[in-house]
Amino acid sequence: MNSVPISKLQDRSNLGFVLKPFSPDKDEDEADRRQSTDLGAHRDDHYIFFVIVEGSGTTVVDFEEKKVGPNSLYYILPEQIHYRIKSKKAKGWYLAADPALVDPACRNMIESWAGQHEPITLTPEEIMDFDLLLGILHRKTRALQQNVLHALLRTFFEMAASAIQQSSTIIADNSRPALLSMAFKKLLSENVIKYKSPADYAEMLHISEPYLNEALKKITGSTVSFWIKYKVVTEAKRLLYFTDLNVKQIAGELGFDNHSYFSHIFLKETGMTALTFRKRYRDRT
């Protein structure tokens, strides 16, 4: 196993989304059960949303366990490694959707990141609205009126983005700090192997390092250095899980000339050695 398995939405639907209700007395579709079992830990090329009306569920996202309780909304981004969610007498909705169907303003809200985002607790009115909307969308799916379906989807994304905004400190408008935060995220994903200094990213964005730090802290609550280390450690976890490369080789893959320094960072950020992490997460599968 030397690459991350990817679940592709086009293999399951030509509508750009898949919507399914779930409940304690409803068996999971055999194809979905087989796929989730075959993939194990994997990433998707699409968004996944869970709306939990009753009961609860657990999953592991980027190697951290997440518990999703009743009256809540949780979502997984395409870049995140995750396991199949395990429900505990849960009732609600599962929605997989192509990000291309999402308005850019909503995408910015959904993808505005603070590392590991937490499940969002909804009010009784909000959970009722989500349940009603998804019920209508589910019924309309059978009619295959794509313009109507996508209009209902847009409403869902607007509601989800609003719930995300209300539960966080994310700035919804196109403010300078918000735009810089998104630009930094893109640059970090593309360049983290080569560039690990906050000054490098400030230079690429043509701003000062203090201003970039100020913008990121305003939007995400954390500094440039924090996000660089977060990205490095997350990529290291993925290589430890999905490949048989040794620690020295993984350090090299991530752009470290000194593997001892990489090991120091990993231990400091996770509280365990790289080999301990590999053993713990491989053994659990």
N, C-alpha and C positions, 0 to 999 in steps of 0.2 A: 504494500500500500504506500504509494509515493505521491499521491495527489489527493486533493479534497474532492469527494464526490459532490456533484452539483445536481440538484433537482430542477428540471426545466419545466416551466409552466406550459410551454407549447406541446409537451408530451401528454398533457392532461386536458387541455381545452384550447379551442380556437376562438374563444370569446375574449381572451385577455384576462380572465379571472375564473376562479372556482369558489363557489359558496356552498357550504354544507352545515346543516344544523347537527348538533350532537346532544345526547341525553343519556342518562344511566341505562335506559332500557333500549337504546338504539345501537345495534352492532355497527362497528366501523366497516366501511367498504373494504372488501377483500383485497382489491388492487392497491388501495392506499395502505392497508396493513402490511402487505407484502413489500411495497416500496419503502416504507419507513423502516422496516426491519432490515431490508437489504442495504439501505444507505447507512444505517447507524448514525454516527455523527456526520453531518453534512452541512452544506450551505445551499441556498436557493438563488435563482436568478430573478426573484420577485419578492414582494412584501408578503408577510403573513400577519394577519390580525386574528386575535382571539377576543371575543366578547363573552365573558362568563356571567351568566344570569344567576345561576345557582351552583352550589358545590365549589370545587376547587381543582387545580391541576398543578403539576410541577414539570419543569423542563430544565435543561442545562444549556445555557447560552454563553459561548466563548468560555466554557469550562467553569462557569459560576451557576449554581443552582438558583432558579427563580421559582417562587411560589405565587400562583395567581389565584386569588380568592374570589368570592362571589361579588357581583356588581362591579366588575372591573374590565378594563381594556388593556390588552398587552399586544405588542407587535415586535416582529423580528425583521431586521433589515437584511438585504441580500448578502452583505459582506460578513454577516455573523455566522459562526459555526454553532450548530445546535443539534440537540437530540429531539426525537419525537416527544411531544408533550404527553404526559400520563395524567389522565383525569381521575378524580375521586368523586364519583357520583355527580359529575358536572353536567350542567345544561347550558347551552349557549350556541355560539356560531364560530365557524372557522372560515376565514376569507383569505384566499391567495390572489394577489393582483399584480399585474404588470405595472411597474412604476411609470411607464409611458402614458398610462391613462390618468395619472395624477397631475393636477394643475401645479405649475412650478412653485407657486406660493405655498401650497399645501406640502409639496415635497420638501421645501426648505424647512418647514415646521417639523415634519416627520423625521427628517434626517439631521436636524439640528441635534448635536450629540453632546452627551455628557458621559461618554463611556458606556457603562452599563445602565441603561435606563430602566426604571422600575415600573411595575404594573400601575395603572392609573385607576384610582377608586372613583367610581361614578355615582352621582346622586340617583335616588330612585326614579326621578323624572328622566334623567339622561339614559339610564339603562333601559327604561321603558321605550324611549324614542329609538335607541339603537335596535332593540329587539323588534319593534314594529317595522322599522325601515328595512331591516335585513329579511324579515318575513315577507314583505312585499317584493323585494328584489328576488328572493328565492322563488316565489310564485311566478313572477314575470320571466324568469330564466327559461321556463318551459315554452314560452311564446316566441323566444328568440328574436325579439324586437330590439336589435342592438342599440339603436339610438336611445330608447327608453332605459335599457339596462345601464348604459354608460352615464346617463343623466342621474339615475339613482345612485350609481357608484360615486359620482362626483359629490353628491350630497353626503354620502357616508364619509368621504375623505375630508370634507369641510368640517363635519362634526368631530371627526377624530382629531384633526389639527387643532380645533378649538379646545378640545379636552386636554390635549398635550400642552397647549399654551397655558391654560389655566392651572395646570399642575406643576408648572416649572417657571423658571425665570427667563425663558426664551423670549426674545424680542421678535414680534410678529412682522414688523414692517421691514422695508429695505434700508434700514439704517446702515451707516458706514461700518460699525462694529459687526453687525449681522453678516454683511457681505464679506468682510474680511475673514470672519470665522469660517464661512463656507469655502472661501478661496484657500484658506490655510489647510482645511481638511483635505481638499483635492490635492494640493501640492504635497502634503504629508504622505498620502496614500501612494503617490507616484514616485516620491524621492527619498523615503525614509531609509532605504538601504545605503544610499550615497551620502545623504545629508542628515546630521543629527544635532546640529547646533541651532539654537533659536535665531542667531544672527543670520544664518543662511536663509531661513524662511522670510525673515524681515527684508533681506536684500531682494529676494525673488518677488516680494510684494511691493517693493519700492517704498517702504516705510521704515521707521526706526524700530528697533527691538522693544524699547519701552512702550511704544504705542501699540505694537502687536500684542504684547502682554496685557496691556490695559483692555484692549478690545476683546481678547479671548476670556479674560476674567469676568468681563461684564456679561458676555453671552453664555459661557460654559461654567464659570466659577473656578476655573483652573488655568494655570500658566502654560506657556508654550512648552517648557521643559517637561511638564507633567504629561502632555499629550504625546510628545515624542517618545518618552519612556513607555507610555501606555501602548502605543502602536508597536514598538519594538518587542515588548513582552508578549503582546497578543500574537504577533507573527511567530515568535519563538514557540509559543504553546502549540500553534498549529503545526509547525515543523516537527516538534517533539511527538505529537500525536500521530500525524499522518505519514511520517517518514522514519526510516531506520538510520538516518544520519547521526553521527556522534556529536557531542557537544561542541567540539572544536570545528567540525564541519558546519554545524548550524550557525555558529558565531561567524564563520566566513560567509555563509549565505546571506547573513544580515548585515554584512559590511564591517565587521569588527576584525581588526588586525590582531588584537589581543583577546584570545578566548577567555582568559582569566578575568578580564574586565567585564566581558559579557556575562560570565557566570556570577560575578559580584552583583551586577545590576539585577539579574534574574532573581537571585536569592533575596536581595533587599526589597524588591517590589512584590514578590509572591510569598516570602517566608519559607520557601523550600528550594532545594537544589533542582536543577533541570532534570536530572535523572530520577529524583523522587517524584517530580510531577509526571514524568512519562510513565513510571510504574503505577502510580495511583490511578491515572485516567485510563490507561490501557487495561488494567485489571478490572475496572468497573464495567467494562464492556465484555 
